[in-house]
């Protein structure tokens, strides 16, 4: 079974989506250790191609490192339909970027959310009703990739059901910290963690 795959999207893929990508991995690794790569794949892309091939913005990198994440090997990419096709959950920085994703792949609507929207809706989902994840069916307590994948798919479906066709709220968007100071980057990183930490907890049980 392939890992449960999350795609993080913003404009240039050097600030918001890299923070969301690497902080989700850090939150998951805190629960699984190095085995996280066996059960979860997180990648990112930008709706524009201005920064393709560049490293993470220094302000974003400082936040990731300060919060226990890893910035090694990061290179910005431009979003393509293939990135969407390969993903089980797509999280964008803003509602406008949801529209961009759906312009490429209209059939991705039920698995595409603004990051803040997903976090807001996730708080109302009863995760005890989801299939068992993490060490399900494994008496040794090891991570079972198939179980995590099934739990992730069910989690996305539950959040989509909680959305009930309603549009995102204005407060769900992440401000763009590009070109701004560390205080703004820190606030945005706090908002990112307020979704990715509960997502990791819900996914990995």
C-alpha positions, -999 to +999 in steps of 0.1 A: +000+000+000+013+035-008+015+059+021-014+082+028-004+113+008-011+150+017-004+178-007+002+213+007-005+242-017+002+280-016+012+306-041+050+302-045+057+271-025+084+288-004+066+300+027+032+287+038+030+253+021+066+244+031+058+252+067+027+231+065+045+203+048+074+200+071+055+207+103+030+180+095+058+155+090+074+167+124+040+162+142+036+127+127+072+118+134+067+127+171+041+099+172+058+073+149+095+079+149+114+073+117+087+049+105+066+079+095+079+077+059+063+042+056+028+055+063+027+092+054+040+112+024+037+150+025+046+171-005+039+206-017+035+229-047+027+265-056+000+278-079+027+300-096+061+290-109+081+321-098+103+302-073+106+267-089+137+250-077+144+275-048+149+266-012+124+275+015+121+311+024+145+318+053+117+331+076+097+298+070+128+277+075+135+293+109+100+285+120+103+249+109+136+244+125+125+261+158+095+237+160+115+205+155+111+201+117+135+194+089+142+217+060+168+195+042+162+189+005+134+212+000+129+227-035+098+247-046+076+232-073+047+245-095+014+227-090+003+202-116-026+179-121-004+150-114+004+163-079-033+164-072-039+129-087-012+115-064-027+129-032-054+117-008-058+151+009-051+185-006-047+215+018-044+250+005-034+282+022-064+301+009-099+296-006-086+311-039-061+283-041-088+257-036-104+272-068-071+268-086-068+231-076-103+224-087-097+242-120-071+216-127-090+186-112-127+192-105-130+157-092-108+165-063-134+186-045-142+161-017-105+159-007-095+196-011-098+221+018-083+253+030-059+243+058-077+263+084-111+250+072-099+214+076-087+221+111-119+239+121-140+210+108-117+183+121-124+195+157-160+184+153-153+150+139-156+120+163-124+102+154-133+072+176-157+062+148-128+059+123-110+027+114-081+019+137-048+033+125-013+033+139-006-002+152-039-017+141-038-055+137-002-057+147+005-073+181+041-060+180+027-025+181+044-016+148+028+009+124+005-008+098+006+012+066-027-002+052-045+006+084-032+042+084-042+046+048-077+034+054-080+057+085-068+086+065-093+081+037-121+077+062-109+109+080-110+130+048-145+116+041-157+125+076-144+161+073-159+165+039-193+153+053-189+178+082-184+205+056-218+197+041-211+217+010-206+250+028-178+273+015-147+281+036-149+310+061-127+341+057-108+333+088-097+299+074-072+316+051-035+319+061-019+353+056+010+354+032+041+361+053+064+365+023+086+396+027+075+402+063+092+398+096+096+368+119+067+378+141+043+373+111+060+340+102+056+328+138+019+337+138+013+319+106+033+289+118+012+288+149-019+287+127-004+259+106+004+238+137-031+243+150-043+222+121-014+198+114-009+186+149-046+175+153-044+161+118-014+139+128-031+129+160-063+119+142-045+101+114-022+081+136-046+074+163 
